[in-house]
Amino acid sequence: MTRDFLGYGDNPPCVSWPGGARLAISVVLNIEEGAELALSAGDERNEAMHEVSQEVWGAPDLCMESHYEYGMRVGYRRIMRVLEAAGVPVTLNACARALEGVPWLARDAIARGHEICCHGWRWEPHAGMEEAHERATIARAVESIRRVAGVAPVGWHTKSSASVNTRRLLVEHGGFLYDSDAYNDDVPYYVEVAGKPHLVVPYCFDNNDMRFHGDREFVHAADFAQYVIDAFDWMYREAAEAPKMMSIGLHLRIIGRAGRIAGLEQTLHHMRQFSGVWFARRDAIARHWIEHCPPC
């Protein structure tokens, strides 16, 4: 694979967002609870990352499972209240196995007007996955979401790293408008896959509540808000020259905690004070880009 270190360079695409907006905001709510690795689910090991970094070997990790359950039991509704108050549509980046356990959540999200993007079957990277297994995994995940949510996903995003085959397998499967398996730009772009143009809608790890976990770069709700607001202010300024897209990554079990949710509320309140901002689902961004900035 040839890496592209130039992108659009000094020639950004000449396109406007709907209504003449200069900056598109894509809020992504990751639905992973129930798809994390767990011996109790028949997986080969337990997930090691939650509110603490700990991996239990040889026995079900009831502590870890309980932490993930919080996202479905409490976090989802808390986050939805904040999003609805701000009038913000989102893309649910959903693992199919997670939705299998909470079909009510899939139906509720669709009824609220949100998009469901496929985040794989389990919450796992695809890097190094054997091709036939990956092909079957993609098909299984798509069919599961179609059955549970009543609509097939048109977007795909692998946890962490995709395999060298993932994008081609998505194109071969058909039905996908875009994937988000890239972190290398602030606007969508096309790549050639199997001789055809394929749209990439990039994601990011920095405007992301997962930084409350791991090395804990974020501790207080205000840490999240300040970082994301700083990113927004800078991108809004740049977007006066050329269109920009900003992604914000959320997780039920993380930002859905009472001590963190105010960071999301503060962030959305700040953004809502600016004109020329388009809050959009990723499928809407993809469709607009394909229509107004078609591949050459």
Secondary structure, DSSP 8 states (H G I E B T S, - for coil): ----S-TTTT-------GGG-SEEEEEEEEE-TTTS--GGGT-SS---BSSSB----SS--HHHHHHHHHIIIIIHHHHHHHHHHHT---EEEE-HHHHHH-HHHHHHHHHTT-EEEE--SSS---TT--HHHHHHHHHHHHHHHHHHHSS--SEE--SS---TTHHHHHHHH---SEE----S-SS-EEEEETTEEEEE----SSSBGGGGSTT-S--SHHHHHHHHHHHHHHHHHHTTTS-EEEEEEEEHHHHTSTTTHHHHHHHHHHHTTSSSEEE--HHHHHHHHHHHS---
